C-alpha cells in the first residue's frame, strides 16, 4: 500500500471512528449528533482533498456531503426508531454513523482521485 493510500485509510477510518463515538454518545437525542458528525465528515473530505493535492473549500466539501443526504436521512430514521433504546440504540447509531462516514469517505476519495 502506498503512502498516499495509507494516509487516505487513516483519514477515513479516523473520521468514521470519531463519528461513531459521537453517535453512540448522543443516540437518545434524535438528530443532535448531526451537529457533531457533519463537521467531522466535512473535515474528512477536505483532508482527503489535500492528500490528492486539492484545496477544497468548506462549501465544496459540504456540497460533496450533501450528495450523501439519503444516507444521512436513513441514519436519522434509524436513530428515531431505535436510538432511544439504551445500549441497543447506542450500538445501532454508532454502527450506522461509522458505515455512512466510511462510505462518504471512500466515495470522496474516488471522486477526488479521478479529477
ROZA-901520 format. One record per residue (C-alpha): x, y, z. Coordinates in steps of 0.02 Angstrom, whole numbers, padded with zeros to 5 digits, always signed. Example, Ala and Ser with C-alpha at 12.3 -4.5 7.8 and 13.67 -1.06 7.14 Angstrom:
<paros>
+00615-00225+00390/+00684-00053+00357/
</paros>
This chain:
<paros>
+00000+00000+00000/+00070+00169-00048/+00097+00312+00073/-00048+00405-00009/-00165+00256+00017/-00108+00240+00198/-00149+00423+00229/-00321+00403+00149/-00359+00247+00253/-00304+00337+00412/-00411+00490+00375/-00567+00391+00333/-00555+00265+00475/-00514+00402+00600/-00663+00507+00545/-00778+00356+00546/-00721+00310+00722/-00748+00489+00783/-00921+00492+00703/-00966+00326+00785/-00910+00389+00955/-01015+00547+00936/-01165+00448+00875/-01152+00322+01016/-01147+00456+01149/-01293+00553+01078/-01409+00411+01024/-01550+00461+01139/-01557+00637+01063/-01626+00612+00886/-01536+00719+00759/-01423+00805+00885/-01270+00707+00832/-01282+00777+00655/-01215+00940+00727/-01057+00846+00777/-01045+00717+00637/-01066+00835+00489/-00911+00939+00534/-00812+00777+00556/-00864+00721+00382/-00828+00891+00305/-00654+00893+00382/-00626+00715+00318/-00672+00765+00140/-00559+00917+00148/-00414+00810+00214/-00440+00682+00075/-00434+00825-00050/-00268+00884+00022/-00193+00709+00003/-00245+00717-00180/-00167+00889-00197/-00331+00984-00200/-00379+01128-00088/-00565+01109-00056/-00666+01246+00024/-00790+01205+00160/-00926+01242+00033/-00856+01114-00090/-00839+00984+00047/-01016+01022+00106/-01078+01000-00072/-00997+00828-00079/-01075+00785+00088/-01247+00845+00030/-01238+00715-00108/-01246+00584+00029/-01404+00654+00107/-01501+00492+00079/-01380+00402+00195/-01394+00539+00324/-01583+00530+00313/-01577+00341+00335/-01465+00357+00487/-01579+00487+00565/-01729+00374+00535/-01642+00226+00619/-01596+00340+00764/-01777+00392+00787/-01839+00213+00778/-01713+00128+00893/-01597+00264+00958/-01700+00291+01115/-01669+00112+01174/-01521+00117+01294/-01368+00018+01237/-01455-00059+01084/-01490+00114+01013/-01313+00171+01051/-01239+00022+00959/-01354+00042+00808/-01324+00229+00799/-01135+00210+00812/-01132+00071+00681/-01233+00169+00554/-01132+00328+00582/-00970+00229+00558/-01031+00143+00399/-01101+00301+00320/-00945+00402+00360/-00838+00264+00283/-00946+00263+00127/-00939+00452+00111/-00750+00448+00133/-00719+00314+00003/-00839+00399-00117/-00749+00564-00095/-00582+00477-00121/-00642+00402-00285/-00709+00568-00347/-00556+00669-00296/-00436+00540-00365/-00517+00544-00537/-00522+00732-00560/
</paros>
